[in-house]
Amino acid sequence: MYRHILSLLSVYFGGKAHYVFMAGMVLLALSVILLLLPPWRKAVKAAWEKGGWRGIVLGAVHGLLNVLVGGTIVGTLGGAMLVQSGLFDEQHGQVTQENYDAIKTNWGSPHEQRELSVAHYVTEEQSILLFKDGRQVAEEELGAARGSPGPVRPPDASVTADEGKDESKAGGESPIKIKRKVRKAVPQNSVVRGRVDVDIKMNYRPKGSAYYTCYEDTWKLDYTVKNRSDKATEAEFRFPMPADQGTYSQFAILVDGKNWVENLVLRDNAQTWKMPMQAGQTVNVQVQYASRGMEYLRYTPASMAHREDYKVTLRIFPHTKRGDEPAQGEQQFLWKKHMGLPIGSMTPPVIKDSPAAGEPMTLEWDMASSATSLGMGVILPGIKQPGYYVTRLLHEAPLGLMLLAAVLVVTWMLLGRETDLFSLGLLSVAYYLFYTFVAYLSYHLSSFDACFSIAAAATLLLVILYLRLGWGSGFATFQSVLLVAAFVIYYPLAVVEDKYTGLLVQILYWGLALYVAMLAVAQIWSARRKGGEA
């Protein structure tokens, strides 16, 4: 704590931070001693009752000393809460880029699976004219050029039809005619039907003090491929792998039920193979594998390619708890609450939330007679990090302490009680102990509810005993206990309720403002009533 205070002071005072800190401690000690001396208190009271400038000055000094001591108490405890928050954050749920990269390398990166692609080729004989200067011209192109109204330069030769005729007329050597085989592409949309089924099981992986969003996925892809041309072709199949690195088990490619693994050739991170296909022939290609990745998963069909029958189904299973891992086995996935879409992906037309805790969510895209440039995928839900709720509480605790101290002092003044620094300090310490007790209980208890309940009960018991025994059973005791309870129970629960935090905290602020205003109005009416009776 001392180091943190010096670090903060050094920003403003540089090398003189030690002297400033010591001067502040001396001033604080003198203020406490002065406030505790009976002669000083009697002098301030007598001067205030007598009135005049002396009473105003002594009253102002007395008030400033109270503010100094009270502010130091609250500020010190608030700073201690920030230190505790930082220490707890380092030991729980600290996500770092280094650990993220390590998980990505060792476990697997996000999966981007693209569709099977098929290209068709035919081999034909072609007559080629070889000129003496080494130029080559296809005979059919030369013939077409002779019948055209003007000279045409073939794309793969520098000679034109007129040049060829001129060369023959000039008595030059006639070109040599040869035949060679040329491989030509036969463009077509070969994938007729597709079925893609993916089972995703969440498997959050620990690294350092945090858990990272990882999964195990099993793919089954079933395609019907057709040679739509009227020619026998050589078909080149290309199945791209979903990531540049990773592990793929249970990998198999079947063509019409026959294992095709021996025919595979890896090119540019894709499994490729060739096979002849007769005109109109269809084949069934099945691909399956099991792998693992992290964060998100996406399947992308060929851009704007029409498919007669096409369906993609993702089933997402929650993680089953093992050992001291976060309890996710009973989680129920809800689309609007837990899921998101990767950039360039379409919302699934059919969404079936988990029917029960522990059951899979199902997402379906039926793309029959459709074409799209978008993919089908999902950003998978993260996990509440260890100590997530405690970390949030500790982050918000200093603000809660300042609000509590301010409301207590204001209400005590409105109720006619002298500012009680000892009581303010004790209630502030109790509030500080509540948060630190929750934090240290979380090291030994996995249930946040249990940690919160035990710490809240202990704190409220201490507050009730002190105020009841020290202040009696008056209204000031009752309202002080309720204020402490509001900041020990309601305020922390509002902070950890992610979706409604802003609204719940605003309700608390408005309620406190209304209560203070009512107390002020009651005091004014009471003073007027007493003045009227006099």
LOKOLDO-731497 format. One record per residue (C-alpha): x, y, z; residue number from 0; residue in three letters. Coordinates in steps of 0.25 Angstrom, whole numbers. Example, Ala and Ser with C-alpha at 12.3 -4.5 7.8 and 13.67 -1.06 7.14 Angstrom:
# residues 2
{rec {49, -18, 31}, 0, "ALA"}
{rec {55, -4, 29}, 1, "SER"}
# end
This chain:
# residues 534
{rec {0, 0, 0}, 0, "MET"}
{rec {11, 10, 4}, 1, "TYR"}
{rec {18, 7, -10}, 2, "ARG"}
{rec {6, 10, -17}, 3, "HIS"}
{rec {3, 23, -10}, 4, "ILE"}
{rec {18, 27, -12}, 5, "LEU"}
{rec {17, 23, -27}, 6, "SER"}
{rec {4, 32, -28}, 7, "LEU"}
{rec {11, 44, -21}, 8, "LEU"}
{rec {23, 43, -29}, 9, "SER"}
{rec {15, 46, -42}, 10, "VAL"}
{rec {12, 60, -36}, 11, "TYR"}
{rec {24, 63, -27}, 12, "PHE"}
{rec {35, 54, -33}, 13, "GLY"}
{rec {47, 52, -23}, 14, "GLY"}
{rec {40, 59, -12}, 15, "LYS"}
{rec {29, 49, -11}, 16, "ALA"}
{rec {35, 43, 2}, 17, "HIS"}
{rec {35, 57, 9}, 18, "TYR"}
{rec {21, 60, 4}, 19, "VAL"}
{rec {16, 47, 10}, 20, "PHE"}
{rec {23, 49, 23}, 21, "MET"}
{rec {17, 63, 24}, 22, "ALA"}
{rec {3, 58, 21}, 23, "GLY"}
{rec {4, 47, 32}, 24, "MET"}
{rec {9, 58, 42}, 25, "VAL"}
{rec {-3, 67, 38}, 26, "LEU"}
{rec {-13, 55, 40}, 27, "LEU"}
{rec {-7, 51, 53}, 28, "ALA"}
{rec {-8, 66, 59}, 29, "LEU"}
{rec {-22, 67, 53}, 30, "SER"}
{rec {-27, 54, 60}, 31, "VAL"}
{rec {-20, 59, 73}, 32, "ILE"}
{rec {-27, 72, 73}, 33, "LEU"}
{rec {-40, 66, 70}, 34, "LEU"}
{rec {-39, 57, 82}, 35, "LEU"}
{rec {-35, 68, 92}, 36, "LEU"}
{rec {-47, 72, 101}, 37, "PRO"}
{rec {-42, 87, 102}, 38, "PRO"}
{rec {-42, 88, 87}, 39, "TRP"}
{rec {-56, 82, 86}, 40, "ARG"}
{rec {-61, 91, 97}, 41, "LYS"}
{rec {-55, 104, 91}, 42, "ALA"}
{rec {-61, 101, 77}, 43, "VAL"}
{rec {-75, 98, 83}, 44, "LYS"}
{rec {-75, 111, 92}, 45, "ALA"}
{rec {-70, 120, 80}, 46, "ALA"}
{rec {-81, 114, 71}, 47, "TRP"}
{rec {-92, 116, 81}, 48, "GLU"}
{rec {-87, 130, 84}, 49, "LYS"}
{rec {-86, 134, 69}, 50, "GLY"}
{rec {-78, 144, 63}, 51, "GLY"}
{rec {-66, 143, 54}, 52, "TRP"}
{rec {-58, 135, 64}, 53, "ARG"}
{rec {-69, 124, 64}, 54, "GLY"}
{rec {-69, 124, 49}, 55, "ILE"}
{rec {-54, 122, 48}, 56, "VAL"}
{rec {-53, 111, 59}, 57, "LEU"}
{rec {-65, 104, 53}, 58, "GLY"}
{rec {-59, 104, 39}, 59, "ALA"}
{rec {-46, 99, 44}, 60, "VAL"}
{rec {-52, 88, 52}, 61, "HIS"}
{rec {-60, 84, 40}, 62, "GLY"}
{rec {-48, 84, 31}, 63, "LEU"}
{rec {-41, 75, 41}, 64, "LEU"}
{rec {-52, 66, 41}, 65, "ASN"}
{rec {-53, 65, 26}, 66, "VAL"}
{rec {-37, 63, 26}, 67, "LEU"}
{rec {-38, 51, 36}, 68, "VAL"}
{rec {-51, 45, 30}, 69, "GLY"}
{rec {-46, 47, 15}, 70, "GLY"}
{rec {-32, 40, 19}, 71, "THR"}
{rec {-40, 28, 25}, 72, "ILE"}
{rec {-48, 27, 13}, 73, "VAL"}
{rec {-37, 29, 3}, 74, "GLY"}
{rec {-28, 20, 10}, 75, "THR"}
{rec {-38, 9, 10}, 76, "LEU"}
{rec {-42, 11, -4}, 77, "GLY"}
{rec {-27, 11, -8}, 78, "GLY"}
{rec {-25, -2, -1}, 79, "ALA"}
{rec {-37, -8, -8}, 80, "MET"}
{rec {-31, -4, -21}, 81, "LEU"}
{rec {-18, -11, -17}, 82, "VAL"}
{rec {-26, -23, -14}, 83, "GLN"}
{rec {-33, -23, -27}, 84, "SER"}
{rec {-20, -22, -34}, 85, "GLY"}
{rec {-14, -34, -27}, 86, "LEU"}
{rec {-26, -42, -29}, 87, "PHE"}
{rec {-27, -39, -43}, 88, "ASP"}
{rec {-13, -44, -45}, 89, "GLU"}
{rec {-16, -57, -39}, 90, "GLN"}
{rec {-30, -59, -45}, 91, "HIS"}
{rec {-35, -59, -60}, 92, "GLY"}
{rec {-23, -51, -65}, 93, "GLN"}
{rec {-24, -52, -81}, 94, "VAL"}
{rec {-10, -49, -87}, 95, "THR"}
{rec {-6, -49, -102}, 96, "GLN"}
{rec {6, -58, -99}, 97, "GLU"}
{rec {-3, -69, -93}, 98, "ASN"}
{rec {-14, -67, -104}, 99, "TYR"}
{rec {-3, -69, -115}, 100, "ASP"}
{rec {2, -81, -107}, 101, "ALA"}
{rec {-12, -87, -107}, 102, "ILE"}
{rec {-14, -84, -121}, 103, "LYS"}
{rec {-1, -91, -125}, 104, "THR"}
{rec {-3, -103, -116}, 105, "ASN"}
{rec {-18, -105, -117}, 106, "TRP"}
{rec {-22, -100, -131}, 107, "GLY"}
{rec {-26, -87, -137}, 108, "SER"}
{rec {-40, -83, -142}, 109, "PRO"}
{rec {-46, -93, -153}, 110, "HIS"}
{rec {-49, -87, -166}, 111, "GLU"}
{rec {-54, -99, -174}, 112, "GLN"}
{rec {-57, -96, -189}, 113, "ARG"}
{rec {-65, -104, -199}, 114, "GLU"}
{rec {-60, -116, -207}, 115, "LEU"}
{rec {-57, -110, -221}, 116, "SER"}
{rec {-57, -118, -234}, 117, "VAL"}
{rec {-50, -114, -248}, 118, "ALA"}
{rec {-53, -122, -261}, 119, "HIS"}
{rec {-43, -123, -272}, 120, "TYR"}
{rec {-42, -129, -286}, 121, "VAL"}
{rec {-30, -133, -295}, 122, "THR"}
{rec {-31, -130, -310}, 123, "GLU"}
{rec {-22, -131, -322}, 124, "GLU"}
{rec {-19, -117, -328}, 125, "GLN"}
{rec {-12, -114, -341}, 126, "SER"}
{rec {0, -104, -339}, 127, "ILE"}
{rec {7, -96, -349}, 128, "LEU"}
{rec {22, -94, -346}, 129, "LEU"}
{rec {29, -82, -353}, 130, "PHE"}
{rec {44, -81, -356}, 131, "LYS"}
{rec {46, -70, -346}, 132, "ASP"}
{rec {40, -79, -335}, 133, "GLY"}
{rec {26, -73, -335}, 134, "ARG"}
{rec {14, -83, -333}, 135, "GLN"}
{rec {0, -81, -337}, 136, "VAL"}
{rec {-12, -90, -335}, 137, "ALA"}
{rec {-17, -94, -349}, 138, "GLU"}
{rec {-32, -91, -345}, 139, "GLU"}
{rec {-28, -78, -341}, 140, "GLU"}
{rec {-20, -75, -353}, 141, "LEU"}
{rec {-32, -80, -361}, 142, "GLY"}
{rec {-42, -71, -354}, 143, "ALA"}
{rec {-33, -59, -356}, 144, "ALA"}
{rec {-32, -61, -371}, 145, "ARG"}
{rec {-48, -60, -371}, 146, "GLY"}
{rec {-48, -48, -363}, 147, "SER"}
{rec {-49, -33, -369}, 148, "PRO"}
{rec {-36, -29, -363}, 149, "GLY"}
{rec {-23, -35, -357}, 150, "PRO"}
{rec {-24, -42, -344}, 151, "VAL"}
{rec {-13, -45, -334}, 152, "ARG"}
{rec {-15, -58, -327}, 153, "PRO"}
{rec {-13, -57, -312}, 154, "PRO"}
{rec {-2, -68, -311}, 155, "ASP"}
{rec {6, -63, -324}, 156, "ALA"}
{rec {11, -51, -330}, 157, "SER"}
{rec {7, -54, -344}, 158, "VAL"}
{rec {-6, -50, -351}, 159, "THR"}
{rec {-13, -56, -363}, 160, "ALA"}
{rec {-9, -46, -373}, 161, "ASP"}
{rec {6, -47, -368}, 162, "GLU"}
{rec {5, -62, -371}, 163, "GLY"}
{rec {-1, -60, -385}, 164, "LYS"}
{rec {9, -49, -388}, 165, "ASP"}
{rec {21, -58, -384}, 166, "GLU"}
{rec {16, -69, -393}, 167, "SER"}
{rec {14, -60, -405}, 168, "LYS"}
{rec {28, -54, -403}, 169, "ALA"}
{rec {34, -68, -405}, 170, "GLY"}
{rec {38, -71, -391}, 171, "GLY"}
{rec {38, -84, -385}, 172, "GLU"}
{rec {24, -90, -382}, 173, "SER"}
{rec {21, -92, -367}, 174, "PRO"}
{rec {22, -106, -361}, 175, "ILE"}
{rec {9, -112, -357}, 176, "LYS"}
{rec {10, -121, -345}, 177, "ILE"}
{rec {-1, -127, -335}, 178, "LYS"}
{rec {0, -127, -320}, 179, "ARG"}
{rec {-10, -130, -309}, 180, "LYS"}
{rec {-16, -118, -301}, 181, "VAL"}
{rec {-23, -118, -288}, 182, "ARG"}
{rec {-35, -109, -287}, 183, "LYS"}
{rec {-44, -106, -276}, 184, "ALA"}
{rec {-59, -109, -276}, 185, "VAL"}
{rec {-65, -99, -268}, 186, "PRO"}
{rec {-78, -104, -260}, 187, "GLN"}
{rec {-84, -104, -246}, 188, "ASN"}
{rec {-82, -118, -242}, 189, "SER"}
{rec {-86, -118, -227}, 190, "VAL"}
{rec {-101, -122, -228}, 191, "VAL"}
{rec {-104, -126, -214}, 192, "ARG"}
{rec {-97, -123, -200}, 193, "GLY"}
{rec {-99, -128, -186}, 194, "ARG"}
{rec {-90, -122, -175}, 195, "VAL"}
{rec {-92, -127, -161}, 196, "ASP"}
{rec {-82, -121, -150}, 197, "VAL"}
{rec {-82, -125, -135}, 198, "ASP"}
{rec {-75, -115, -126}, 199, "ILE"}
{rec {-72, -118, -112}, 200, "LYS"}
{rec {-67, -107, -103}, 201, "MET"}
{rec {-54, -110, -96}, 202, "ASN"}
{rec {-49, -97, -89}, 203, "TYR"}
{rec {-34, -98, -87}, 204, "ARG"}
{rec {-26, -92, -75}, 205, "PRO"}
{rec {-13, -84, -77}, 206, "LYS"}
{rec {-7, -76, -66}, 207, "GLY"}
{rec {-19, -71, -57}, 208, "SER"}
{rec {-29, -71, -68}, 209, "ALA"}
{rec {-38, -80, -77}, 210, "TYR"}
{rec {-38, -78, -92}, 211, "TYR"}
{rec {-50, -81, -102}, 212, "THR"}
{rec {-46, -95, -109}, 213, "CYS"}
{rec {-54, -106, -115}, 214, "TYR"}
{rec {-53, -120, -121}, 215, "GLU"}
{rec {-61, -121, -134}, 216, "ASP"}
{rec {-65, -133, -143}, 217, "THR"}
{rec {-68, -131, -157}, 218, "TRP"}
{rec {-76, -139, -167}, 219, "LYS"}
{rec {-77, -133, -181}, 220, "LEU"}
{rec {-85, -141, -192}, 221, "ASP"}
{rec {-85, -135, -206}, 222, "TYR"}
{rec {-92, -140, -219}, 223, "THR"}
{rec {-83, -136, -231}, 224, "VAL"}
{rec {-88, -137, -246}, 225, "LYS"}
{rec {-81, -135, -259}, 226, "ASN"}
{rec {-91, -126, -266}, 227, "ARG"}
{rec {-84, -126, -279}, 228, "SER"}
{rec {-86, -135, -291}, 229, "ASP"}
{rec {-72, -139, -291}, 230, "LYS"}
{rec {-64, -149, -283}, 231, "ALA"}
{rec {-54, -141, -274}, 232, "THR"}
{rec {-43, -142, -264}, 233, "GLU"}
{rec {-48, -136, -251}, 234, "ALA"}
{rec {-39, -130, -241}, 235, "GLU"}
{rec {-44, -129, -227}, 236, "PHE"}
{rec {-39, -120, -216}, 237, "ARG"}
{rec {-43, -121, -202}, 238, "PHE"}
{rec {-36, -109, -193}, 239, "PRO"}
{rec {-33, -112, -179}, 240, "MET"}
{rec {-39, -102, -169}, 241, "PRO"}
{rec {-26, -97, -163}, 242, "ALA"}
{rec {-11, -96, -166}, 243, "ASP"}
{rec {-7, -103, -154}, 244, "GLN"}
{rec {-14, -113, -145}, 245, "GLY"}
{rec {-17, -128, -143}, 246, "THR"}
{rec {-27, -136, -151}, 247, "TYR"}
{rec {-31, -149, -146}, 248, "SER"}
{rec {-41, -159, -152}, 249, "GLN"}
{rec {-39, -153, -165}, 250, "PHE"}
{rec {-45, -160, -177}, 251, "ALA"}
{rec {-49, -157, -191}, 252, "ILE"}
{rec {-59, -167, -198}, 253, "LEU"}
{rec {-63, -166, -213}, 254, "VAL"}
{rec {-75, -175, -216}, 255, "ASP"}
{rec {-72, -182, -203}, 256, "GLY"}
{rec {-58, -185, -206}, 257, "LYS"}
{rec {-46, -181, -198}, 258, "ASN"}
{rec {-39, -170, -206}, 259, "TRP"}
{rec {-27, -167, -196}, 260, "VAL"}
{rec {-17, -174, -205}, 261, "GLU"}
{rec {-20, -164, -217}, 262, "ASN"}
{rec {-18, -152, -209}, 263, "LEU"}
{rec {-8, -141, -211}, 264, "VAL"}
{rec {-6, -129, -202}, 265, "LEU"}
{rec {-4, -116, -209}, 266, "ARG"}
{rec {-5, -102, -203}, 267, "ASP"}
{rec {-12, -108, -190}, 268, "ASN"}
{rec {-22, -115, -198}, 269, "ALA"}
{rec {-25, -130, -201}, 270, "GLN"}
{rec {-25, -132, -216}, 271, "THR"}
{rec {-28, -144, -225}, 272, "TRP"}
{rec {-32, -146, -240}, 273, "LYS"}
{rec {-42, -156, -246}, 274, "MET"}
{rec {-48, -158, -259}, 275, "PRO"}
{rec {-63, -155, -260}, 276, "MET"}
{rec {-72, -159, -272}, 277, "GLN"}
{rec {-82, -149, -278}, 278, "ALA"}
{rec {-94, -147, -268}, 279, "GLY"}
{rec {-87, -156, -258}, 280, "GLN"}
{rec {-90, -153, -243}, 281, "THR"}
{rec {-81, -157, -231}, 282, "VAL"}
{rec {-83, -156, -216}, 283, "ASN"}
{rec {-71, -150, -208}, 284, "VAL"}
{rec {-71, -152, -193}, 285, "GLN"}
{rec {-61, -145, -184}, 286, "VAL"}
{rec {-60, -146, -169}, 287, "GLN"}
{rec {-50, -142, -159}, 288, "TYR"}
{rec {-48, -138, -144}, 289, "ALA"}
{rec {-40, -126, -140}, 290, "SER"}
{rec {-40, -115, -130}, 291, "ARG"}
{rec {-39, -100, -130}, 292, "GLY"}
{rec {-43, -87, -123}, 293, "MET"}
{rec {-52, -75, -122}, 294, "GLU"}
{rec {-60, -77, -135}, 295, "TYR"}
{rec {-64, -87, -146}, 296, "LEU"}
{rec {-68, -84, -160}, 297, "ARG"}
{rec {-72, -92, -173}, 298, "TYR"}
{rec {-72, -84, -186}, 299, "THR"}
{rec {-78, -90, -199}, 300, "PRO"}
{rec {-74, -85, -213}, 301, "ALA"}
{rec {-77, -70, -215}, 302, "SER"}
{rec {-91, -69, -222}, 303, "MET"}
{rec {-91, -83, -227}, 304, "ALA"}
{rec {-105, -89, -228}, 305, "HIS"}
{rec {-108, -102, -221}, 306, "ARG"}
{rec {-120, -110, -224}, 307, "GLU"}
{rec {-120, -116, -210}, 308, "ASP"}
{rec {-111, -111, -199}, 309, "TYR"}
{rec {-111, -111, -183}, 310, "LYS"}
{rec {-102, -108, -172}, 311, "VAL"}
{rec {-104, -112, -158}, 312, "THR"}
{rec {-96, -108, -145}, 313, "LEU"}
{rec {-98, -114, -132}, 314, "ARG"}
{rec {-92, -108, -120}, 315, "ILE"}
{rec {-90, -116, -107}, 316, "PHE"}
{rec {-86, -109, -94}, 317, "PRO"}
{rec {-73, -113, -87}, 318, "HIS"}
{rec {-73, -124, -76}, 319, "THR"}
{rec {-67, -120, -63}, 320, "LYS"}
{rec {-55, -127, -59}, 321, "ARG"}
{rec {-47, -125, -46}, 322, "GLY"}
{rec {-46, -111, -42}, 323, "ASP"}
{rec {-50, -105, -55}, 324, "GLU"}
{rec {-62, -95, -56}, 325, "PRO"}
{rec {-75, -101, -55}, 326, "ALA"}
{rec {-80, -101, -70}, 327, "GLN"}
{rec {-86, -115, -71}, 328, "GLY"}
{rec {-100, -110, -67}, 329, "GLU"}
{rec {-100, -98, -76}, 330, "GLN"}
{rec {-111, -96, -85}, 331, "GLN"}
{rec {-107, -88, -98}, 332, "PHE"}
{rec {-117, -77, -103}, 333, "LEU"}
{rec {-114, -70, -116}, 334, "TRP"}
{rec {-117, -56, -112}, 335, "LYS"}
{rec {-109, -57, -99}, 336, "LYS"}
{rec {-97, -66, -103}, 337, "HIS"}
{rec {-94, -66, -118}, 338, "MET"}
{rec {-90, -57, -129}, 339, "GLY"}
{rec {-86, -57, -143}, 340, "LEU"}
{rec {-73, -56, -150}, 341, "PRO"}
{rec {-71, -45, -160}, 342, "ILE"}
{rec {-76, -49, -173}, 343, "GLY"}
{rec {-86, -59, -168}, 344, "SER"}
{rec {-101, -60, -169}, 345, "MET"}
{rec {-111, -62, -157}, 346, "THR"}
{rec {-116, -76, -157}, 347, "PRO"}
{rec {-130, -77, -162}, 348, "PRO"}
{rec {-133, -88, -151}, 349, "VAL"}
{rec {-128, -86, -137}, 350, "ILE"}
{rec {-131, -97, -127}, 351, "LYS"}
{rec {-127, -92, -113}, 352, "ASP"}
{rec {-122, -103, -103}, 353, "SER"}
{rec {-135, -110, -99}, 354, "PRO"}
{rec {-129, -113, -85}, 355, "ALA"}
{rec {-117, -110, -78}, 356, "ALA"}
{rec {-105, -119, -83}, 357, "GLY"}
{rec {-112, -121, -97}, 358, "GLU"}
{rec {-107, -116, -110}, 359, "PRO"}
{rec {-111, -104, -117}, 360, "MET"}
{rec {-114, -106, -132}, 361, "THR"}
{rec {-112, -96, -143}, 362, "LEU"}
{rec {-117, -99, -158}, 363, "GLU"}
{rec {-115, -93, -171}, 364, "TRP"}
{rec {-124, -98, -182}, 365, "ASP"}
{rec {-118, -93, -195}, 366, "MET"}
{rec {-126, -101, -206}, 367, "ALA"}
{rec {-128, -93, -219}, 368, "SER"}
{rec {-120, -82, -213}, 369, "SER"}
{rec {-107, -75, -215}, 370, "ALA"}
{rec {-99, -66, -206}, 371, "THR"}
{rec {-85, -60, -203}, 372, "SER"}
{rec {-86, -61, -188}, 373, "LEU"}
{rec {-82, -72, -179}, 374, "GLY"}
{rec {-89, -80, -168}, 375, "MET"}
{rec {-82, -80, -155}, 376, "GLY"}
{rec {-83, -75, -140}, 377, "VAL"}
{rec {-74, -68, -130}, 378, "ILE"}
{rec {-74, -78, -118}, 379, "LEU"}
{rec {-78, -73, -104}, 380, "PRO"}
{rec {-67, -70, -94}, 381, "GLY"}
{rec {-66, -74, -80}, 382, "ILE"}
{rec {-67, -66, -67}, 383, "LYS"}
{rec {-53, -66, -63}, 384, "GLN"}
{rec {-49, -71, -49}, 385, "PRO"}
{rec {-52, -60, -39}, 386, "GLY"}
{rec {-60, -52, -49}, 387, "TYR"}
{rec {-70, -47, -40}, 388, "TYR"}
{rec {-60, -44, -29}, 389, "VAL"}
{rec {-52, -36, -38}, 390, "THR"}
{rec {-64, -28, -42}, 391, "ARG"}
{rec {-67, -25, -28}, 392, "LEU"}
{rec {-53, -21, -24}, 393, "LEU"}
{rec {-53, -11, -36}, 394, "HIS"}
{rec {-65, -4, -32}, 395, "GLU"}
{rec {-63, -5, -17}, 396, "ALA"}
{rec {-56, 9, -15}, 397, "PRO"}
{rec {-67, 16, -21}, 398, "LEU"}
{rec {-77, 9, -12}, 399, "GLY"}
{rec {-69, 13, 0}, 400, "LEU"}
{rec {-68, 28, -4}, 401, "MET"}
{rec {-83, 28, -6}, 402, "LEU"}
{rec {-86, 21, 7}, 403, "LEU"}
{rec {-77, 30, 15}, 404, "ALA"}
{rec {-84, 42, 9}, 405, "ALA"}
{rec {-98, 38, 11}, 406, "VAL"}
{rec {-95, 34, 26}, 407, "LEU"}
{rec {-89, 47, 29}, 408, "VAL"}
{rec {-100, 55, 22}, 409, "VAL"}
{rec {-111, 47, 29}, 410, "THR"}
{rec {-104, 48, 42}, 411, "TRP"}
{rec {-103, 63, 41}, 412, "MET"}
{rec {-118, 64, 37}, 413, "LEU"}
{rec {-122, 56, 49}, 414, "LEU"}
{rec {-115, 65, 58}, 415, "GLY"}
{rec {-103, 56, 62}, 416, "ARG"}
{rec {-89, 61, 63}, 417, "GLU"}
{rec {-80, 56, 52}, 418, "THR"}
{rec {-75, 43, 58}, 419, "ASP"}
{rec {-61, 40, 52}, 420, "LEU"}
{rec {-59, 27, 60}, 421, "PHE"}
{rec {-73, 21, 56}, 422, "SER"}
{rec {-70, 26, 41}, 423, "LEU"}
{rec {-56, 19, 42}, 424, "GLY"}
{rec {-62, 6, 48}, 425, "LEU"}
{rec {-73, 5, 38}, 426, "LEU"}
{rec {-63, 8, 26}, 427, "SER"}
{rec {-54, -3, 32}, 428, "VAL"}
{rec {-66, -12, 32}, 429, "ALA"}
{rec {-69, -9, 18}, 430, "TYR"}
{rec {-54, -12, 14}, 431, "TYR"}
{rec {-54, -25, 21}, 432, "LEU"}
{rec {-67, -29, 14}, 433, "PHE"}
{rec {-60, -29, 1}, 434, "TYR"}
{rec {-47, -34, 5}, 435, "THR"}
{rec {-54, -46, 12}, 436, "PHE"}
{rec {-61, -49, -1}, 437, "VAL"}
{rec {-48, -49, -8}, 438, "ALA"}
{rec {-41, -58, 1}, 439, "TYR"}
{rec {-53, -68, 3}, 440, "LEU"}
{rec {-53, -69, -12}, 441, "SER"}
{rec {-39, -76, -11}, 442, "TYR"}
{rec {-45, -87, -3}, 443, "HIS"}
{rec {-60, -88, -8}, 444, "LEU"}
{rec {-64, -89, -22}, 445, "SER"}
{rec {-78, -83, -20}, 446, "SER"}
{rec {-79, -68, -21}, 447, "PHE"}
{rec {-92, -68, -15}, 448, "ASP"}
{rec {-86, -75, -2}, 449, "ALA"}
{rec {-75, -66, -1}, 450, "CYS"}
{rec {-84, -54, -3}, 451, "PHE"}
{rec {-94, -59, 7}, 452, "SER"}
{rec {-84, -62, 18}, 453, "ILE"}
{rec {-77, -49, 17}, 454, "ALA"}
{rec {-90, -40, 16}, 455, "ALA"}
{rec {-95, -47, 29}, 456, "ALA"}
{rec {-82, -45, 37}, 457, "ALA"}
{rec {-81, -30, 33}, 458, "THR"}
{rec {-96, -27, 36}, 459, "LEU"}
{rec {-95, -34, 49}, 460, "LEU"}
{rec {-83, -26, 53}, 461, "LEU"}
{rec {-90, -13, 49}, 462, "VAL"}
{rec {-103, -16, 56}, 463, "ILE"}
{rec {-96, -20, 69}, 464, "LEU"}
{rec {-87, -7, 69}, 465, "TYR"}
{rec {-99, 2, 66}, 466, "LEU"}
{rec {-109, -4, 75}, 467, "ARG"}
{rec {-99, -5, 87}, 468, "LEU"}
{rec {-93, 9, 84}, 469, "GLY"}
{rec {-104, 17, 79}, 470, "TRP"}
{rec {-117, 10, 85}, 471, "GLY"}
{rec {-129, 7, 77}, 472, "SER"}
{rec {-132, 21, 71}, 473, "GLY"}
{rec {-135, 24, 57}, 474, "PHE"}
{rec {-121, 28, 54}, 475, "ALA"}
{rec {-117, 14, 57}, 476, "THR"}
{rec {-128, 8, 49}, 477, "PHE"}
{rec {-125, 16, 37}, 478, "GLN"}
{rec {-110, 14, 38}, 479, "SER"}
{rec {-112, -1, 38}, 480, "VAL"}
{rec {-121, 0, 26}, 481, "LEU"}
{rec {-111, 9, 18}, 482, "LEU"}
{rec {-99, -1, 21}, 483, "VAL"}
{rec {-108, -12, 17}, 484, "ALA"}
{rec {-111, -5, 4}, 485, "ALA"}
{rec {-96, -4, 0}, 486, "PHE"}
{rec {-93, -18, 5}, 487, "VAL"}
{rec {-104, -25, -2}, 488, "ILE"}
{rec {-111, -17, -12}, 489, "TYR"}
{rec {-100, -9, -18}, 490, "TYR"}
{rec {-90, -22, -20}, 491, "PRO"}
{rec {-102, -30, -27}, 492, "LEU"}
{rec {-105, -18, -36}, 493, "ALA"}
{rec {-90, -17, -40}, 494, "VAL"}
{rec {-89, -32, -44}, 495, "VAL"}
{rec {-102, -32, -52}, 496, "GLU"}
{rec {-96, -29, -65}, 497, "ASP"}
{rec {-109, -26, -73}, 498, "LYS"}
{rec {-116, -17, -63}, 499, "TYR"}
{rec {-104, -11, -55}, 500, "THR"}
{rec {-106, 3, -60}, 501, "GLY"}
{rec {-121, 3, -57}, 502, "LEU"}
{rec {-120, -4, -43}, 503, "LEU"}
{rec {-109, 6, -39}, 504, "VAL"}
{rec {-117, 18, -44}, 505, "GLN"}
{rec {-129, 13, -35}, 506, "ILE"}
{rec {-120, 13, -23}, 507, "LEU"}
{rec {-115, 27, -26}, 508, "TYR"}
{rec {-129, 32, -28}, 509, "TRP"}
{rec {-134, 25, -15}, 510, "GLY"}
{rec {-122, 31, -7}, 511, "LEU"}
{rec {-125, 45, -13}, 512, "ALA"}
{rec {-139, 44, -9}, 513, "LEU"}
{rec {-137, 39, 5}, 514, "TYR"}
{rec {-127, 50, 8}, 515, "VAL"}
{rec {-136, 61, 2}, 516, "ALA"}
{rec {-148, 55, 11}, 517, "MET"}
{rec {-139, 56, 23}, 518, "LEU"}
{rec {-135, 71, 19}, 519, "ALA"}
{rec {-150, 75, 17}, 520, "VAL"}
{rec {-153, 68, 31}, 521, "ALA"}
{rec {-143, 76, 38}, 522, "GLN"}
{rec {-147, 89, 31}, 523, "ILE"}
{rec {-162, 86, 35}, 524, "TRP"}
{rec {-157, 83, 49}, 525, "SER"}
{rec {-150, 96, 51}, 526, "ALA"}
{rec {-161, 104, 46}, 527, "ARG"}
{rec {-171, 97, 55}, 528, "ARG"}
{rec {-162, 100, 67}, 529, "LYS"}
{rec {-160, 114, 62}, 530, "GLY"}
{rec {-175, 116, 61}, 531, "GLY"}
{rec {-178, 110, 75}, 532, "GLU"}
{rec {-167, 120, 81}, 533, "ALA"}
# end
